[in-house]
């Protein structure tokens, strides 16, 4: 049996107000083509289908048209779970309709654990696999630690997530004799995952630092979403992030975009291949003084049939030069690159650079990172800063849960 694992589509995403619609269309078609070429029978989408809680109409159309196109392929079953960016109620709104096409959507946790267990059957009705479908787990759905002190609440939430997976594994314990794949999903941050210094935690107090060893050994594969860099964790890579299908910002320029292609023989995972996706356009970031940037712009490829790449510039200048952006745009007029962001920063000597520390692009900071920078610039006492950060994390968590309703 062949399975395809993907996550973190972020349909509807904009980069510096630049739509990614064409780019998403290109990679979604590649996924369809791969499913056809490989004869994939089960598709797992592990959260963050959309970038916003209320996605634009074109993003909704891309989602439904993709699922429609699957009906003409070998893929007879699709499992979709919600991520922290998704509106749970929006995904659930089409659940009953999609179920008639054997597309199983799980956003809000159902009343019973049994409803999270999905039987995967081929068109002949033969049982091929079980999927324990787990979306992004919200604190109030787990009903743990709401009235506890902050530190105890974090511990209770982490234990509740572990218990949830353990309970699902217990329900599947008697299925091991069937010798079919037992799979689960998740949308969280596992502690062995590489996040490259990013602070996009999705539970209070970094409670989503979930130990990889806490996934029950019963599961033959754990399909994860949330981290955008593809990576395999645990023994034989059975715990896996497929990564995002597009780079979401200029911090992800060096990430590979991919999906995971799995092949099972009984419960044995015969192959777990990372299949790269080709990008319609690149993200390009140039940093340096005016002369250095000019030279790089001149070397860019000329315009052709290919869609233009997206370009961000960060210049070190002795003083602000108001006409510089217009000059650069003239150079780019006949180049296959579109300038979407340009910053001019005062050039500092080595002593000033050391005192100021690394520059931060506010547009690419998470809410937590932005608040931390604010506290630093205000000179907040470290103890007070820690308390304020905790309070801010709780408030942000509460607001995000309200938005997902």
Buried (B, 14 or more C-beta within 10 A) or exposed (E): BBBBBBBBBBBBBEBEEBBBBEBBBBBBEBBBEBBBEBEBBBBBBBBBBBBBBEBBEBBBEBBEEBBEBBEEBBBBBBBBBBBBBBBBEBBBEBBEEBEEBBBBBBBBBEEEBEEBBBEBBBEEEEEBBBBBBBBBBBBEBBEBBEEEEBEEBBBBBBBBBBEBBEEBBEBBEEBEEBEBBBBBBBBBBBEBBEEEEBEBBBBBBBBBBBEBBBBBEBBBBBBBBBBBBBBBBBEEBBBBBBBBBBBBBBBBEEBBBBBBBBBBEEBEBEEBEBBEBEBBBBBBBBBBEBEEBBEBBEEBEEEEEEBBBBBBBBBBEEEEEEEBBEEBEEBBEEBBBBBBBBEBEEBEEEEEEEEEEEEEEEEBBEBBBBBBEEBEEEEBEEEEBEEBBBEBBBEBBEEBBEEBE
